Each structure stands twice: as structure tokens, then as C-alpha cells.
Amino acid sequence: KGDFSAAADVYIEVLELDPESKQAEQGLSDAMASLITAAQKSADKGDFDTARENIASALKLDAESVAANELSDELPALEKAWKQRKAAEAQRLQMAREAAAKGSIAIRDGDLQTARQVYDEVATEYPTLASTGKLKDELLNAYITTTRAQIDVEEYDLAYNLIEAGRSISPERKEWLLLEDEIDNAKTKARRRLGGF
């Protein structure tokens, strides 16, 4: 705002000295357009105080400016809509955090199916939310821990299912291959114990 306003002041001074200066007229017109553009950009970012300052500066230069007057008239509605969007977004984020917390509780309760459903819902809408990442890590760790517990009780099919569930969330993790090796080793030991070799 300051730069465009200061530039406009210089062009006004030049026009007072030389009312025919085309360069000063163009510069003043450009400064006005820049103030209005800056006001619109500020409003788009939710900085309505700066938007109002830019509009006021533009109207000070030309009280009859159609663009500045229109933006001035639209500003209250733009601000209201922006605040409503932000409030709705904050509410959705809070709901996502609460859902992620429910997923964490389900994990602690050993209900991986519910935890996975919650994770899938939250991850679809808010993949970059910190609580989504935390839930993902908790769920993956729970898959790994539960897989090992299933291997210990020789429930290999369940262990494979848990590996696949984890792999579907995070295929790049090396633990899945290690767990498959653990299953193969446990099966081999079980067969030897039973005289299967």
C-alpha cells in the first residue's frame, strides 16, 4: 500500500506542475490499479484491514473510481464469506482430530478394524493433518505388534492378513518383508517340531 500510495503522491505533484504530463497520468492510473489489485489480493488472503487501507488510499486518489467503490461495497460480504469458510474449515479439522483420537482409542482397545475405518476416513479428507499422521503411525505399529503376536500363537493366516492391511497403508515399510520372513521361520520351526521334515 505504502509504495503505491507514495508513487501516486509523486504523480499528483507532477500533474500539479505539469497537468499535461501523459507519463504522470499513466503512472497515477497504474498506482490506482495497483492499490485496487493489492486490496483484492489482501481480501483473498483474509487480510481485510489491509484491503480496507488500500481501498481507502485508492478512493483518496479518486473518490469516483468505479473499481474501488465496487470493491469497497463488496468487502463486507467477502469478509463474511471468508470467516464462514474459515469457521467451517476449523470445524472440519476439529472433527478430523476427534475422529483420529477415536482411532487411537480403538487401537489401544485392540479394535484394529474400527481404527482402520477411522484412519481411512480421516486420511481421505485430511491426509496432511498431524493427527492423521499420528494415527497412521499408531495403526502401523499396531499391525506390526499384532502380527508378531499372531505369529507367536501360530495364527499365520491372520498374521499375513495383518501384514497386507499394513502394507496397503504403507507399502514401502521394510517391516512387512521382515514379518513375512518371521512367519516362514516360525512355520519351519513348527514343522520340525511336529516332525514334518
Disulfide bonds with the S-S distance in Angstrom:
none
